[in-house]
Amino acid sequence: MKQVLLVEDDKRLANLVEQFLTHNGFKVTVLERGDLVVDYLKHHQPDLILLDIMLPGSDGFSIIKMIRRTFTRPILFLTAKDSDFDHVTGLELGADDYIIKPVEPHVLLARVNNALRRAAPVTTDNSQELIFGQLHINNSMRTVSLAGENIILTSHEFELLWLLANKAGEVQSRDYIHKTMIGREYDGFDRSVDVRVSRLRKKLDDDLSAPTRIITVWGKGYIFSPTAWD
């Protein structure tokens, strides 16, 4: 049974979400204060976190800053803050999805299941590994190392890297990446893919002002360079 941590101070909404997810096979723990999350994670490892932004004790943005480096499982913001600035900020801080309240229960369930599915380890009899110079990517173990140093990636960051590296030297369109990563058609406005590429570049020591490892092809998409990792 998958375990979900719901951090929500609206008791009525928290109760509704808890009941709905429980009915659909999840075990749900509810915390009403943001400052309880870090301590909770010292003793528990939920499969997914649903996190409000406006919380007593500590807001959602502050929480994800504190936990994202060590908690690599999916974190989904569930919030009434619907500005583009907040949406982009949430993704840049490492959220796997940003869901605006109110949301239909079955849409929420689909987004939760989608995040969990993408975070699930790949089971295979054969080790799946890609090596480009000093970059090693192991899909079976879902690990990445660069110049001998382990790189901690979220599930979505790893999936994005694996997607691009598998087609090294080939342009991958934003439409294709968005559909594969997010599970929805690209609407021309959603910046989720761009934000995740930016975060991935930072972790892989790419030059953000003039990237040479994950290159932007304007008007088309992105290309993973197979020769930029020595």
N, C-alpha and C positions, 0 to 999 in steps of 0.2 A: 504494500500500500504506500503510495507516494505521500510524503509529508509536506505540507504547505505552511509557511509562517505568514500570517496576515497581520500587518501592522497598520491599524486603523482605529482612530479615536471616536468615530461615529458609531455608537453602539448598535443602532438599528441596522445600518448598512453592514457592519461587521457580522452581525447575527445572520442576515440574509445571505451574505457570501459564504459564511461558514456552513450554513445549512445546505446551500446549493452544492457546494463542492463536496461536502460529506456525502450527500445523496449520490454524487457521481464517483464515489470510490476513493476520495482523498481523506487523509487525516489532517485536520486543520487546527493550528494553535493560533490564538489571537492575542496580540499585545496592543494595549491602548496608548502606550507612551513610547516615543522614539528612543529615550535614554535607557530603555531596557533591552534593546536589541543586541548590543555588543556582548553583554553578559550572557544573554540567552545563547548566543552562538558559541560561547566557550564550552557549553555543555551539550549542545544539540546541533545537528547538521541537517536542516530541512532540505528537501529536494528543490524547493523553489520559494522565493520570497515575493509576496505582494506588498508593496510599500507605498503608503500615502506620503505626500510631501509636507503638508501642513499638519504637524503633530506637536503635542506638548512634550517638553523635555528636550527633544532634539528633532530638527526637521529632516525630511527624507534625503535631501541633498547632502547634508552633513553626515548622515548615517552611511550612505553609499560610499562616500569618501573614506570613511573609517574601515569599512569591511570589504571593499571590492578587491583589494590586493590579495586577501587570504580566502575570501569566499568566492569561488569561481563558478558556482552553480547559478542558474538563472535568477535574475532580479527584475521584476516587472513593476514599474510605477503604475499605481492606480490612483488617479488624482483628478480633482476638479480644475486644476490649473491648466488652462488650455492654450496659453500663448505659445507662439513658435519659439520664443526665447527659452521658456521652461522646457519645452519638448526637446530642443537641441541640447540644452544643458544636461538634461537627464541622460540622454544617449552618450554625450561626451564623457560623463562621469562613469559610464560602464553599464547602464541599464540595458537589458536585452529587449525590452519593449516598453512602450509608453502608452497607457490606456487611459482615456479621458472619461471621467464619470459625468453623467450616468452612462452605463453600458449594459446592453442586453445580456442576461446571464449566459446564454449559449454562445455569444460572441466572446465573453470572458473565458468560458471553458475552452473554446477553440484556441484562444491565444495562449492559455496556460498549457494545454496539451502540445501545441506547436513548439513552445519553448522547451518543454521537457523532452520532446522527441529529438530536437536538435542537440540537446545536451547529452543524450544517451550515448554511451561508448559503443563503438563499432565492434561487433564480434565477428571474428574471421579466423580461419585456420592459418592463413598466411600473413606474416607481418607486413604491414603497409608502411613503407618508409620512403621519403623523398629526401635527397641530399643535394644541396647546391653549395659547393664550397664549404664554408663553415656553418651553414644553416642545415640543421637536421630536423625533419618533421616526421613524427611517428603517429600514424592515424590509429593504430591498434591501441597504443597507450595514451594517445591524445597528448603527446608531449612535444615541446619545441625547445631546441637549444641553438644558441648562436655564439660561435667562438668559445664553446665549452661551457657557456653559462645558460642555465635553465631560464626560459622566458615563460612567465605566468600569463596565460591568456584565458579570457572567459570562453564559454562554449561557443558563442557566436563569433568571437574573434578567431578562434581556432578553425571553425568551419569556413570562415571567409578566406583565411590563409590557405587552407587545404584546397578550396575551390580554385583559387587563383594559381596556386603552385602546380596543380594537376594539369593546368593548361598554360604552363610557362611559355612565354614568348608569344602568346596569342591574346588578342584583345577580347576581354569579356565585357559585354554591354551592361550598362547600369540596369536596364530592364531585366536581363537574365539574372544578374546577381540579386536584384530586389525580389524577384519571383522565387528564386531558390532559397534565399536567406530568410526573407520575411514571410513568404507564403502568400503574398498578395501581389496583384498587378501594380506596377509602378504608375503613380498618378501624375508624375511630372513635377511634384512639389515636395514629396517626402525626402528628407535629407538623411534618413537612417543609414543608408549605405555609405554616403560620403563621410558621415561622422565615424563610422566603424573603420573605414579605411584610414582616416586620420589617426585614430587611436592605435591601429595596428602599425602604422608607420613609426609612431613614437616608440613603441615597444621594440621595434626591430631596428632602431637607430638609423632610420632613413632621414634624409635631409628634407624637412617639411617645406622649405622654401623652394627647393629644386629636387624633388624625389628622383632617385635613380633605381630604387628597388621595387617599389610599386608605383608605376608611372601612370599619370592621368593622360588619357588620349581624349582631348577635348571634343565634345559632341558625340563621343562613342562609349567610353567606359574606362576600364583600367587594364593594365598589362603587368604581369609579374615578370621581372627580368631574371633569367636564370644565371646570369654572369656577374651579378653585382654583390656576391656574398663572400668574396675572398678576403 
